[in-house]
């Protein structure tokens, strides 16, 4: 996952595989879900959570941008 995604004004959703889980901190800078069939259910739960919790979306986005600035 390119780290420039943290420059966008929203949180990151991604899989907990590969380098993504090293970049996205679960429930801090975004939400992760597993790969495969089980992952689709968790992804849909993560999307519903973010739709119902605008303050969480905003905070994750802010923390992601802050983390990106600290790492570059």
PDB file of N, CA, C, O and CB in Angstrom:
ATOM      1  N   UNK A   1       0.845  -1.169   0.000  1.00  0.00           N
ATOM      2  CA  UNK A   1       0.000   0.000   0.000  1.00  0.00           C
ATOM      3  C   UNK A   1       0.892   1.234   0.000  1.00  0.00           C
ATOM      4  O   UNK A   1       1.747   1.375   0.874  1.00  0.00           O
ATOM      5  CB  UNK A   1      -0.962  -0.003   1.215  1.00  0.00           C
ATOM      6  N   UNK A   2       0.710   2.113  -0.950  1.00  0.00           N
ATOM      7  CA  UNK A   2       1.495   3.350  -0.945  1.00  0.00           C
ATOM      8  C   UNK A   2       1.154   4.194   0.280  1.00  0.00           C
ATOM      9  O   UNK A   2      -0.015   4.387   0.613  1.00  0.00           O
ATOM     10  CB  UNK A   2       1.244   4.157  -2.236  1.00  0.00           C
ATOM     11  N   UNK A   3       2.188   4.689   0.939  1.00  0.00           N
ATOM     12  CA  UNK A   3       1.947   5.470   2.153  1.00  0.00           C
ATOM     13  C   UNK A   3       1.296   6.811   1.870  1.00  0.00           C
ATOM     14  O   UNK A   3       0.794   7.454   2.792  1.00  0.00           O
ATOM     15  CB  UNK A   3       3.241   5.690   2.886  1.00  0.00           C
ATOM     16  N   UNK A   4       1.291   7.248   0.617  1.00  0.00           N
ATOM     17  CA  UNK A   4       0.663   8.545   0.331  1.00  0.00           C
ATOM     18  C   UNK A   4      -0.841   8.502   0.555  1.00  0.00           C
ATOM     19  O   UNK A   4      -1.478   9.555   0.565  1.00  0.00           O
ATOM     20  CB  UNK A   4       0.957   8.972  -1.105  1.00  0.00           C
ATOM     21  N   UNK A   5      -1.435   7.319   0.735  1.00  0.00           N
ATOM     22  CA  UNK A   5      -2.862   7.251   1.046  1.00  0.00           C
ATOM     23  C   UNK A   5      -3.177   7.994   2.333  1.00  0.00           C
ATOM     24  O   UNK A   5      -4.299   8.467   2.515  1.00  0.00           O
ATOM     25  CB  UNK A   5      -3.316   5.798   1.156  1.00  0.00           C
ATOM     26  N   UNK A   6      -2.196   8.103   3.234  1.00  0.00           N
ATOM     27  CA  UNK A   6      -2.432   8.818   4.476  1.00  0.00           C
ATOM     28  C   UNK A   6      -2.568  10.313   4.264  1.00  0.00           C
ATOM     29  O   UNK A   6      -2.974  11.025   5.182  1.00  0.00           O
ATOM     30  CB  UNK A   6      -1.323   8.542   5.445  1.00  0.00           C
ATOM     31  N   UNK A   7      -2.243  10.803   3.092  1.00  0.00           N
ATOM     32  CA  UNK A   7      -2.434  12.228   2.805  1.00  0.00           C
ATOM     33  C   UNK A   7      -3.885  12.548   2.493  1.00  0.00           C
ATOM     34  O   UNK A   7      -4.289  13.710   2.539  1.00  0.00           O
ATOM     35  CB  UNK A   7      -1.553  12.657   1.642  1.00  0.00           C
ATOM     36  N   UNK A   8      -4.661  11.542   2.181  1.00  0.00           N
ATOM     37  CA  UNK A   8      -6.063  11.747   1.853  1.00  0.00           C
ATOM     38  C   UNK A   8      -6.844  12.083   3.122  1.00  0.00           C
ATOM     39  O   UNK A   8      -6.427  11.709   4.218  1.00  0.00           O
ATOM     40  CB  UNK A   8      -6.654  10.496   1.162  1.00  0.00           C
ATOM     41  N   UNK A   9      -7.963  12.779   2.988  1.00  0.00           N
ATOM     42  CA  UNK A   9      -8.697  13.250   4.174  1.00  0.00           C
ATOM     43  C   UNK A   9      -9.616  12.192   4.792  1.00  0.00           C
ATOM     44  O   UNK A   9     -10.677  12.538   5.311  1.00  0.00           O
ATOM     45  CB  UNK A   9      -9.517  14.459   3.809  1.00  0.00           C
ATOM     46  N   UNK A  10      -9.242  10.941   4.749  1.00  0.00           N
ATOM     47  CA  UNK A  10     -10.045   9.899   5.370  1.00  0.00           C
ATOM     48  C   UNK A  10      -9.153   8.760   5.821  1.00  0.00           C
ATOM     49  O   UNK A  10      -7.974   8.700   5.471  1.00  0.00           O
ATOM     50  CB  UNK A  10     -11.121   9.389   4.404  1.00  0.00           C
ATOM     51  N   UNK A  11      -9.720   7.867   6.595  1.00  0.00           N
ATOM     52  CA  UNK A  11      -9.009   6.722   7.119  1.00  0.00           C
ATOM     53  C   UNK A  11      -8.754   5.702   6.018  1.00  0.00           C
ATOM     54  O   UNK A  11      -9.287   5.820   4.914  1.00  0.00           O
ATOM     55  CB  UNK A  11      -9.790   6.090   8.264  1.00  0.00           C
ATOM     56  N   UNK A  12      -7.940   4.703   6.323  1.00  0.00           N
ATOM     57  CA  UNK A  12      -7.586   3.678   5.355  1.00  0.00           C
ATOM     58  C   UNK A  12      -8.257   2.363   5.738  1.00  0.00           C
ATOM     59  O   UNK A  12      -8.273   1.981   6.908  1.00  0.00           O
ATOM     60  CB  UNK A  12      -6.051   3.508   5.271  1.00  0.00           C
ATOM     61  N   UNK A  13      -8.806   1.680   4.747  1.00  0.00           N
ATOM     62  CA  UNK A  13      -9.283   0.313   4.892  1.00  0.00           C
ATOM     63  C   UNK A  13      -8.337  -0.568   4.091  1.00  0.00           C
ATOM     64  O   UNK A  13      -7.993  -0.237   2.956  1.00  0.00           O
ATOM     65  CB  UNK A  13     -10.778   0.156   4.410  1.00  0.00           C
ATOM     66  N   UNK A  14      -7.916  -1.680   4.667  1.00  0.00           N
ATOM     67  CA  UNK A  14      -6.994  -2.540   3.936  1.00  0.00           C
ATOM     68  C   UNK A  14      -6.974  -3.949   4.498  1.00  0.00           C
ATOM     69  O   UNK A  14      -7.551  -4.224   5.551  1.00  0.00           O
ATOM     70  CB  UNK A  14      -5.600  -1.955   3.963  1.00  0.00           C
ATOM     71  N   UNK A  15      -6.295  -4.844   3.775  1.00  0.00           N
ATOM     72  CA  UNK A  15      -6.170  -6.226   4.242  1.00  0.00           C
ATOM     73  C   UNK A  15      -5.049  -6.324   5.261  1.00  0.00           C
ATOM     74  O   UNK A  15      -4.132  -5.503   5.278  1.00  0.00           O
ATOM     75  CB  UNK A  15      -5.912  -7.188   3.062  1.00  0.00           C
ATOM     76  N   UNK A  16      -5.132  -7.332   6.103  1.00  0.00           N
ATOM     77  CA  UNK A  16      -4.089  -7.533   7.104  1.00  0.00           C
ATOM     78  C   UNK A  16      -2.984  -8.440   6.563  1.00  0.00           C
ATOM     79  O   UNK A  16      -2.385  -9.217   7.307  1.00  0.00           O
ATOM     80  CB  UNK A  16      -4.687  -8.130   8.387  1.00  0.00           C
ATOM     81  N   UNK A  17      -2.729  -8.334   5.285  1.00  0.00           N
ATOM     82  CA  UNK A  17      -1.698  -9.139   4.632  1.00  0.00           C
ATOM     83  C   UNK A  17      -0.606  -8.229   4.071  1.00  0.00           C
ATOM     84  O   UNK A  17      -0.830  -7.046   3.813  1.00  0.00           O
ATOM     85  CB  UNK A  17      -2.313 -10.011   3.505  1.00  0.00           C
ATOM     86  N   UNK A  18       0.560  -8.802   3.892  1.00  0.00           N
ATOM     87  CA  UNK A  18       1.651  -8.059   3.272  1.00  0.00           C
ATOM     88  C   UNK A  18       2.045  -6.831   4.069  1.00  0.00           C
ATOM     89  O   UNK A  18       1.954  -6.806   5.296  1.00  0.00           O
ATOM     90  CB  UNK A  18       1.270  -7.653   1.878  1.00  0.00           C
ATOM     91  N   UNK A  19       2.484  -5.816   3.346  1.00  0.00           N
ATOM     92  CA  UNK A  19       2.971  -4.608   3.988  1.00  0.00           C
ATOM     93  C   UNK A  19       1.893  -3.710   4.546  1.00  0.00           C
ATOM     94  O   UNK A  19       2.186  -2.814   5.339  1.00  0.00           O
ATOM     95  CB  UNK A  19       3.773  -3.845   3.037  1.00  0.00           C
ATOM     96  N   UNK A  20       0.646  -3.931   4.149  1.00  0.00           N
ATOM     97  CA  UNK A  20      -0.434  -3.062   4.629  1.00  0.00           C
ATOM     98  C   UNK A  20      -0.530  -3.087   6.145  1.00  0.00           C
ATOM     99  O   UNK A  20      -0.686  -2.040   6.773  1.00  0.00           O
ATOM    100  CB  UNK A  20      -1.769  -3.482   4.019  1.00  0.00           C
ATOM    101  N   UNK A  21      -0.438  -4.266   6.735  1.00  0.00           N
ATOM    102  CA  UNK A  21      -0.575  -4.349   8.197  1.00  0.00           C
ATOM    103  C   UNK A  21       0.619  -3.738   8.917  1.00  0.00           C
ATOM    104  O   UNK A  21       0.552  -3.486  10.120  1.00  0.00           O
ATOM    105  CB  UNK A  21      -0.742  -5.800   8.628  1.00  0.00           C
ATOM    106  N   UNK A  22       1.710  -3.497   8.197  1.00  0.00           N
ATOM    107  CA  UNK A  22       2.851  -2.821   8.791  1.00  0.00           C
ATOM    108  C   UNK A  22       2.697  -1.303   8.737  1.00  0.00           C
ATOM    109  O   UNK A  22       3.349  -0.580   9.490  1.00  0.00           O
ATOM    110  CB  UNK A  22       4.127  -3.239   8.087  1.00  0.00           C
ATOM    111  N   UNK A  23       1.835  -0.828   7.849  1.00  0.00           N
ATOM    112  CA  UNK A  23       1.634   0.606   7.662  1.00  0.00           C
ATOM    113  C   UNK A  23       0.394   1.099   8.394  1.00  0.00           C
ATOM    114  O   UNK A  23       0.423   2.152   9.031  1.00  0.00           O
ATOM    115  CB  UNK A  23       1.525   0.933   6.181  1.00  0.00           C
ATOM    116  N   UNK A  24      -0.695   0.341   8.305  1.00  0.00           N
ATOM    117  CA  UNK A  24      -1.962   0.739   8.923  1.00  0.00           C
ATOM    118  C   UNK A  24      -2.027   0.160  10.332  1.00  0.00           C
ATOM    119  O   UNK A  24      -1.928  -1.053  10.517  1.00  0.00           O
ATOM    120  CB  UNK A  24      -3.182   0.260   8.070  1.00  0.00           C
ATOM    121  N   UNK A  25      -2.191   1.020  11.309  1.00  0.00           N
ATOM    122  CA  UNK A  25      -2.335   0.568  12.685  1.00  0.00           C
ATOM    123  C   UNK A  25      -3.823   0.403  12.974  1.00  0.00           C
ATOM    124  O   UNK A  25      -4.586   1.369  12.934  1.00  0.00           O
ATOM    125  CB  UNK A  25      -1.669   1.570  13.689  1.00  0.00           C
ATOM    126  N   UNK A  26      -4.222  -0.820  13.263  1.00  0.00           N
ATOM    127  CA  UNK A  26      -5.635  -1.164  13.465  1.00  0.00           C
ATOM    128  C   UNK A  26      -6.289  -0.261  14.504  1.00  0.00           C
ATOM    129  O   UNK A  26      -5.780  -0.096  15.613  1.00  0.00           O
ATOM    130  CB  UNK A  26      -5.770  -2.629  13.892  1.00  0.00           C
ATOM    131  N   UNK A  27      -7.424   0.321  14.126  1.00  0.00           N
ATOM    132  CA  UNK A  27      -8.230   1.204  14.976  1.00  0.00           C
ATOM    133  C   UNK A  27      -7.524   2.504  15.350  1.00  0.00           C
ATOM    134  O   UNK A  27      -8.019   3.247  16.197  1.00  0.00           O
ATOM    135  CB  UNK A  27      -8.619   0.478  16.231  1.00  0.00           C
ATOM    136  N   UNK A  28      -6.396   2.788  14.746  1.00  0.00           N
ATOM    137  CA  UNK A  28      -5.675   4.031  15.010  1.00  0.00           C
ATOM    138  C   UNK A  28      -5.612   4.861  13.736  1.00  0.00           C
ATOM    139  O   UNK A  28      -6.063   6.006  13.717  1.00  0.00           O
ATOM    140  CB  UNK A  28      -4.250   3.745  15.546  1.00  0.00           C
ATOM    141  N   UNK A  29      -5.052   4.289  12.669  1.00  0.00           N
ATOM    142  CA  UNK A  29      -4.960   5.002  11.393  1.00  0.00           C
ATOM    143  C   UNK A  29      -5.884   4.398  10.337  1.00  0.00           C
ATOM    144  O   UNK A  29      -5.986   4.926   9.230  1.00  0.00           O
ATOM    145  CB  UNK A  29      -3.521   4.990  10.887  1.00  0.00           C
ATOM    146  N   UNK A  30      -6.546   3.314  10.666  1.00  0.00           N
ATOM    147  CA  UNK A  30      -7.459   2.678   9.727  1.00  0.00           C
ATOM    148  C   UNK A  30      -7.961   1.358  10.271  1.00  0.00           C
ATOM    149  O   UNK A  30      -7.743   1.025  11.436  1.00  0.00           O
ATOM    150  CB  UNK A  30      -6.784   2.468   8.382  1.00  0.00           C
ATOM    151  N   UNK A  31      -8.635   0.611   9.412  1.00  0.00           N
ATOM    152  CA  UNK A  31      -9.195  -0.676   9.794  1.00  0.00           C
ATOM    153  C   UNK A  31      -8.713  -1.744   8.819  1.00  0.00           C
ATOM    154  O   UNK A  31      -8.666  -1.523   7.609  1.00  0.00           O
ATOM    155  CB  UNK A  31     -10.743  -0.618   9.828  1.00  0.00           C
ATOM    156  N   UNK A  32      -8.360  -2.896   9.362  1.00  0.00           N
ATOM    157  CA  UNK A  32      -7.861  -4.004   8.563  1.00  0.00           C
ATOM    158  C   UNK A  32      -8.865  -5.151   8.569  1.00  0.00           C
ATOM    159  O   UNK A  32      -9.650  -5.303   9.504  1.00  0.00           O
ATOM    160  CB  UNK A  32      -6.497  -4.480   9.088  1.00  0.00           C
ATOM    161  N   UNK A  33      -8.824  -5.948   7.513  1.00  0.00           N
ATOM    162  CA  UNK A  33      -9.652  -7.149   7.428  1.00  0.00           C
ATOM    163  C   UNK A  33      -8.827  -8.260   6.786  1.00  0.00           C
ATOM    164  O   UNK A  33      -7.913  -7.979   6.010  1.00  0.00           O
ATOM    165  CB  UNK A  33     -10.962  -6.879   6.613  1.00  0.00           C
ATOM    166  N   UNK A  34      -9.141  -9.530   7.103  1.00  0.00           N
ATOM    167  CA  UNK A  34      -8.388 -10.631   6.512  1.00  0.00           C
ATOM    168  C   UNK A  34      -8.697 -10.794   5.027  1.00  0.00           C
ATOM    169  O   UNK A  34      -9.701 -10.300   4.514  1.00  0.00           O
ATOM    170  CB  UNK A  34      -8.689 -11.927   7.250  1.00  0.00           C
ATOM    171  N   UNK A  35      -7.809 -11.495   4.373  1.00  0.00           N
ATOM    172  CA  UNK A  35      -8.004 -11.829   2.957  1.00  0.00           C
ATOM    173  C   UNK A  35      -8.976 -13.008   2.877  1.00  0.00           C
ATOM    174  O   UNK A  35      -9.018 -13.845   3.780  1.00  0.00           O
ATOM    175  CB  UNK A  35      -6.632 -12.174   2.251  1.00  0.00           C
ATOM    176  N   UNK A  36      -9.739 -13.071   1.820  1.00  0.00           N
ATOM    177  CA  UNK A  36     -10.605 -14.219   1.590  1.00  0.00           C
ATOM    178  C   UNK A  36     -12.044 -13.978   1.992  1.00  0.00           C
ATOM    179  O   UNK A  36     -12.454 -12.851   2.273  1.00  0.00           O
ATOM    180  CB  UNK A  36     -10.083 -15.397   2.326  1.00  0.00           C
ATOM    181  N   UNK A  37     -12.804 -15.067   2.011  1.00  0.00           N
ATOM    182  CA  UNK A  37     -14.245 -14.987   2.265  1.00  0.00           C
ATOM    183  C   UNK A  37     -14.557 -14.361   3.622  1.00  0.00           C
ATOM    184  O   UNK A  37     -15.431 -13.500   3.715  1.00  0.00           O
ATOM    185  CB  UNK A  37     -14.865 -16.374   2.187  1.00  0.00           C
ATOM    186  N   UNK A  38     -13.858 -14.780   4.667  1.00  0.00           N
ATOM    187  CA  UNK A  38     -14.080 -14.194   5.988  1.00  0.00           C
ATOM    188  C   UNK A  38     -13.807 -12.688   5.965  1.00  0.00           C
ATOM    189  O   UNK A  38     -14.486 -11.912   6.637  1.00  0.00           O
ATOM    190  CB  UNK A  38     -13.187 -14.883   7.037  1.00  0.00           C
ATOM    191  N   UNK A  39     -12.820 -12.298   5.197  1.00  0.00           N
ATOM    192  CA  UNK A  39     -12.465 -10.887   5.108  1.00  0.00           C
ATOM    193  C   UNK A  39     -13.570 -10.019   4.549  1.00  0.00           C
ATOM    194  O   UNK A  39     -13.700  -8.859   4.938  1.00  0.00           O
ATOM    195  CB  UNK A  39     -11.251 -10.727   4.271  1.00  0.00           C
ATOM    196  N   UNK A  40     -14.372 -10.560   3.643  1.00  0.00           N
ATOM    197  CA  UNK A  40     -15.453  -9.751   3.067  1.00  0.00           C
ATOM    198  C   UNK A  40     -16.482  -9.381   4.128  1.00  0.00           C
ATOM    199  O   UNK A  40     -17.017  -8.273   4.114  1.00  0.00           O
ATOM    200  CB  UNK A  40     -16.135 -10.505   1.915  1.00  0.00           C
ATOM    201  N   UNK A  41     -16.760 -10.291   5.038  1.00  0.00           N
ATOM    202  CA  UNK A  41     -17.712 -10.005   6.121  1.00  0.00           C
ATOM    203  C   UNK A  41     -17.151  -8.922   7.048  1.00  0.00           C
ATOM    204  O   UNK A  41     -17.864  -7.993   7.429  1.00  0.00           O
ATOM    205  CB  UNK A  41     -18.026 -11.296   6.929  1.00  0.00           C
ATOM    206  N   UNK A  42     -15.888  -9.047   7.401  1.00  0.00           N
ATOM    207  CA  UNK A  42     -15.275  -8.068   8.297  1.00  0.00           C
ATOM    208  C   UNK A  42     -15.141  -6.719   7.596  1.00  0.00           C
ATOM    209  O   UNK A  42     -15.335  -5.676   8.221  1.00  0.00           O
ATOM    210  CB  UNK A  42     -13.895  -8.563   8.779  1.00  0.00           C
ATOM    211  N   UNK A  43     -14.812  -6.731   6.312  1.00  0.00           N
ATOM    212  CA  UNK A  43     -14.751  -5.473   5.558  1.00  0.00           C
ATOM    213  C   UNK A  43     -16.100  -4.770   5.594  1.00  0.00           C
ATOM    214  O   UNK A  43     -16.162  -3.560   5.809  1.00  0.00           O
ATOM    215  CB  UNK A  43     -14.323  -5.730   4.098  1.00  0.00           C
ATOM    216  N   UNK A  44     -17.181  -5.519   5.385  1.00  0.00           N
ATOM    217  CA  UNK A  44     -18.507  -4.877   5.410  1.00  0.00           C
ATOM    218  C   UNK A  44     -18.828  -4.331   6.804  1.00  0.00           C
ATOM    219  O   UNK A  44     -19.452  -3.277   6.925  1.00  0.00           O
ATOM    220  CB  UNK A  44     -19.599  -5.881   4.971  1.00  0.00           C
ATOM    221  N   UNK A  45     -18.410  -5.038   7.851  1.00  0.00           N
ATOM    222  CA  UNK A  45     -18.600  -4.526   9.212  1.00  0.00           C
ATOM    223  C   UNK A  45     -17.787  -3.249   9.437  1.00  0.00           C
ATOM    224  O   UNK A  45     -18.267  -2.303  10.061  1.00  0.00           O
ATOM    225  CB  UNK A  45     -18.202  -5.594  10.248  1.00  0.00           C
ATOM    226  N   UNK A  46     -16.553  -3.230   8.923  1.00  0.00           N
ATOM    227  CA  UNK A  46     -15.711  -2.037   9.054  1.00  0.00           C
ATOM    228  C   UNK A  46     -16.327  -0.844   8.332  1.00  0.00           C
ATOM    229  O   UNK A  46     -16.305   0.276   8.844  1.00  0.00           O
ATOM    230  CB  UNK A  46     -14.307  -2.311   8.506  1.00  0.00           C
ATOM    231  N   UNK A  47     -16.870  -1.080   7.157  1.00  0.00           N
ATOM    232  CA  UNK A  47     -17.506   0.007   6.397  1.00  0.00           C
ATOM    233  C   UNK A  47     -18.721   0.535   7.157  1.00  0.00           C
ATOM    234  O   UNK A  47     -18.903   1.746   7.276  1.00  0.00           O
ATOM    235  CB  UNK A  47     -17.927  -0.480   4.980  1.00  0.00           C
ATOM    236  N   UNK A  48     -19.549  -0.371   7.672  1.00  0.00           N
ATOM    237  CA  UNK A  48     -20.724   0.065   8.451  1.00  0.00           C
ATOM    238  C   UNK A  48     -20.299   0.875   9.675  1.00  0.00           C
ATOM    239  O   UNK A  48     -20.904   1.898   9.993  1.00  0.00           O
ATOM    240  CB  UNK A  48     -21.565  -1.157   8.895  1.00  0.00           C
ATOM    241  N   UNK A  49     -19.250   0.406  10.357  1.00  0.00           N
ATOM    242  CA  UNK A  49     -18.758   1.125  11.525  1.00  0.00           C
ATOM    243  C   UNK A  49     -18.362   2.549  11.146  1.00  0.00           C
ATOM    244  O   UNK A  49     -18.735   3.505  11.826  1.00  0.00           O
ATOM    245  CB  UNK A  49     -17.564   0.386  12.151  1.00  0.00           C
ATOM    246  N   UNK A  50     -17.608   2.685  10.063  1.00  0.00           N
ATOM    247  CA  UNK A  50     -17.132   4.009   9.658  1.00  0.00           C
ATOM    248  C   UNK A  50     -18.278   4.918   9.217  1.00  0.00           C
ATOM    249  O   UNK A  50     -18.246   6.124   9.460  1.00  0.00           O
ATOM    250  CB  UNK A  50     -16.116   3.877   8.531  1.00  0.00           C
ATOM    251  N   UNK A  51     -19.281   4.343   8.573  1.00  0.00           N
ATOM    252  CA  UNK A  51     -20.434   5.141   8.155  1.00  0.00           C
ATOM    253  C   UNK A  51     -21.219   5.665   9.360  1.00  0.00           C
ATOM    254  O   UNK A  51     -21.771   6.765   9.317  1.00  0.00           O
ATOM    255  CB  UNK A  51     -21.352   4.310   7.253  1.00  0.00           C
ATOM    256  N   UNK A  52     -21.263   4.878  10.425  1.00  0.00           N
ATOM    257  CA  UNK A  52     -22.025   5.264  11.615  1.00  0.00           C
ATOM    258  C   UNK A  52     -21.214   6.109  12.591  1.00  0.00           C
ATOM    259  O   UNK A  52     -21.781   6.667  13.531  1.00  0.00           O
ATOM    260  CB  UNK A  52     -22.529   4.031  12.321  1.00  0.00           C
ATOM    261  N   UNK A  53     -19.904   6.217  12.392  1.00  0.00           N
ATOM    262  CA  UNK A  53     -19.038   6.900  13.348  1.00  0.00           C
ATOM    263  C   UNK A  53     -18.146   7.930  12.662  1.00  0.00           C
ATOM    264  O   UNK A  53     -16.949   7.700  12.490  1.00  0.00           O
ATOM    265  CB  UNK A  53     -18.182   5.888  14.099  1.00  0.00           C
ATOM    266  N   UNK A  54     -18.724   9.062  12.271  1.00  0.00           N
ATOM    267  CA  UNK A  54     -17.937  10.070  11.561  1.00  0.00           C
ATOM    268  C   UNK A  54     -16.751  10.596  12.374  1.00  0.00           C
ATOM    269  O   UNK A  54     -15.719  10.944  11.801  1.00  0.00           O
ATOM    270  CB  UNK A  54     -18.826  11.222  11.173  1.00  0.00           C
ATOM    271  N   UNK A  55     -16.884  10.656  13.681  1.00  0.00           N
ATOM    272  CA  UNK A  55     -15.759  11.150  14.479  1.00  0.00           C
ATOM    273  C   UNK A  55     -14.590  10.167  14.436  1.00  0.00           C
ATOM    274  O   UNK A  55     -13.434  10.589  14.416  1.00  0.00           O
ATOM    275  CB  UNK A  55     -16.196  11.391  15.936  1.00  0.00           C
ATOM    276  N   UNK A  56     -14.870   8.878  14.423  1.00  0.00           N
ATOM    277  CA  UNK A  56     -13.800   7.880  14.289  1.00  0.00           C
ATOM    278  C   UNK A  56     -13.120   7.999  12.935  1.00  0.00           C
ATOM    279  O   UNK A  56     -11.896   7.911  12.842  1.00  0.00           O
ATOM    280  CB  UNK A  56     -14.356   6.457  14.475  1.00  0.00           C
ATOM    281  N   UNK A  57     -13.911   8.200  11.882  1.00  0.00           N
ATOM    282  CA  UNK A  57     -13.334   8.392  10.541  1.00  0.00           C
ATOM    283  C   UNK A  57     -12.374   9.562  10.549  1.00  0.00           C
ATOM    284  O   UNK A  57     -11.250   9.464  10.055  1.00  0.00           O
ATOM    285  CB  UNK A  57     -14.440   8.621   9.489  1.00  0.00           C
ATOM    286  N   UNK A  58     -12.823  10.667  11.113  1.00  0.00           N
ATOM    287  CA  UNK A  58     -12.010  11.882  11.122  1.00  0.00           C
ATOM    288  C   UNK A  58     -10.725  11.684  11.931  1.00  0.00           C
ATOM    289  O   UNK A  58      -9.642  12.079  11.497  1.00  0.00           O
ATOM    290  CB  UNK A  58     -12.817  13.055  11.694  1.00  0.00           C
ATOM    291  N   UNK A  59     -10.856  11.072  13.106  1.00  0.00           N
ATOM    292  CA  UNK A  59      -9.676  10.869  13.952  1.00  0.00           C
ATOM    293  C   UNK A  59      -8.665   9.932  13.296  1.00  0.00           C
ATOM    294  O   UNK A  59      -7.462  10.191  13.346  1.00  0.00           O
ATOM    295  CB  UNK A  59     -10.092  10.311  15.312  1.00  0.00           C
ATOM    296  N   UNK A  60      -9.133   8.853  12.685  1.00  0.00           N
ATOM    297  CA  UNK A  60      -8.218   7.930  12.005  1.00  0.00           C
ATOM    298  C   UNK A  60      -7.502   8.638  10.861  1.00  0.00           C
ATOM    299  O   UNK A  60      -6.305   8.439  10.652  1.00  0.00           O
ATOM    300  CB  UNK A  60      -8.981   6.697  11.475  1.00  0.00           C
ATOM    301  N   UNK A  61      -8.229   9.456  10.129  1.00  0.00           N
ATOM    302  CA  UNK A  61      -7.610  10.207   9.036  1.00  0.00           C
ATOM    303  C   UNK A  61      -6.548  11.161   9.543  1.00  0.00           C
ATOM    304  O   UNK A  61      -5.468  11.255   8.962  1.00  0.00           O
ATOM    305  CB  UNK A  61      -8.663  10.977   8.262  1.00  0.00           C
ATOM    306  N   UNK A  62      -6.843  11.867  10.615  1.00  0.00           N
ATOM    307  CA  UNK A  62      -5.870  12.803  11.191  1.00  0.00           C
ATOM    308  C   UNK A  62      -4.627  12.075  11.689  1.00  0.00           C
ATOM    309  O   UNK A  62      -3.503  12.519  11.455  1.00  0.00           O
ATOM    310  CB  UNK A  62      -6.504  13.593  12.339  1.00  0.00           C
ATOM    311  N   UNK A  63      -4.836  10.953  12.377  1.00  0.00           N
ATOM    312  CA  UNK A  63      -3.687  10.203  12.895  1.00  0.00           C
ATOM    313  C   UNK A  63      -2.864   9.596  11.765  1.00  0.00           C
ATOM    314  O   UNK A  63      -1.639   9.516  11.864  1.00  0.00           O
ATOM    315  CB  UNK A  63      -4.156   9.099  13.846  1.00  0.00           C
ATOM    316  N   UNK A  64      -3.524   9.170  10.695  1.00  0.00           N
ATOM    317  CA  UNK A  64      -2.799   8.634   9.547  1.00  0.00           C
ATOM    318  C   UNK A  64      -1.934   9.687   8.882  1.00  0.00           C
ATOM    319  O   UNK A  64      -0.785   9.414   8.535  1.00  0.00           O
ATOM    320  CB  UNK A  64      -3.766   8.059   8.538  1.00  0.00           C
ATOM    321  N   UNK A  65      -2.470  10.891   8.698  1.00  0.00           N
ATOM    322  CA  UNK A  65      -1.680  11.979   8.109  1.00  0.00           C
ATOM    323  C   UNK A  65      -0.518  12.354   9.016  1.00  0.00           C
ATOM    324  O   UNK A  65       0.587  12.617   8.541  1.00  0.00           O
ATOM    325  CB  UNK A  65      -2.564  13.212   7.849  1.00  0.00           C
ATOM    326  N   UNK A  66      -0.767  12.378  10.320  1.00  0.00           N
ATOM    327  CA  UNK A  66       0.303  12.695  11.268  1.00  0.00           C
ATOM    328  C   UNK A  66       1.408  11.634  11.196  1.00  0.00           C
ATOM    329  O   UNK A  66       2.594  11.964  11.171  1.00  0.00           O
ATOM    330  CB  UNK A  66      -0.259  12.793  12.710  1.00  0.00           C
ATOM    331  N   UNK A  67       1.012  10.376  11.165  1.00  0.00           N
ATOM    332  CA  UNK A  67       2.014   9.301  11.078  1.00  0.00           C
ATOM    333  C   UNK A  67       2.823   9.410   9.790  1.00  0.00           C
ATOM    334  O   UNK A  67       4.040   9.227   9.806  1.00  0.00           O
ATOM    335  CB  UNK A  67       1.333   7.921  11.154  1.00  0.00           C
ATOM    336  N   UNK A  68       2.162   9.704   8.684  1.00  0.00           N
ATOM    337  CA  UNK A  68       2.872   9.844   7.406  1.00  0.00           C
ATOM    338  C   UNK A  68       3.890  10.967   7.481  1.00  0.00           C
ATOM    339  O   UNK A  68       5.022  10.810   7.024  1.00  0.00           O
ATOM    340  CB  UNK A  68       1.883  10.104   6.258  1.00  0.00           C
ATOM    341  N   UNK A  69       3.501  12.096   8.052  1.00  0.00           N
ATOM    342  CA  UNK A  69       4.434  13.227   8.149  1.00  0.00           C
ATOM    343  C   UNK A  69       5.634  12.873   9.032  1.00  0.00           C
ATOM    344  O   UNK A  69       6.753  13.299   8.750  1.00  0.00           O
ATOM    345  CB  UNK A  69       3.715  14.473   8.709  1.00  0.00           C
ATOM    346  N   UNK A  70       5.412  12.109  10.082  1.00  0.00           N
ATOM    347  CA  UNK A  70       6.507  11.715  10.968  1.00  0.00           C
ATOM    348  C   UNK A  70       7.471  10.741  10.298  1.00  0.00           C
ATOM    349  O   UNK A  70       8.648  10.688  10.656  1.00  0.00           O
ATOM    350  CB  UNK A  70       5.950  11.093  12.234  1.00  0.00           C
ATOM    351  N   UNK A  71       6.989   9.985   9.346  1.00  0.00           N
ATOM    352  CA  UNK A  71       7.824   8.952   8.688  1.00  0.00           C
ATOM    353  C   UNK A  71       8.520   9.455   7.440  1.00  0.00           C
ATOM    354  O   UNK A  71       9.391   8.769   6.905  1.00  0.00           O
ATOM    355  CB  UNK A  71       6.978   7.752   8.325  1.00  0.00           C
ATOM    356  N   UNK A  72       8.157  10.636   6.964  1.00  0.00           N
ATOM    357  CA  UNK A  72       8.792  11.128   5.721  1.00  0.00           C
ATOM    358  C   UNK A  72       9.776  12.219   6.010  1.00  0.00           C
ATOM    359  O   UNK A  72      10.400  12.747   5.090  1.00  0.00           O
ATOM    360  CB  UNK A  72       7.748  11.636   4.737  1.00  0.00           C
TER     361      UNK A  72
END
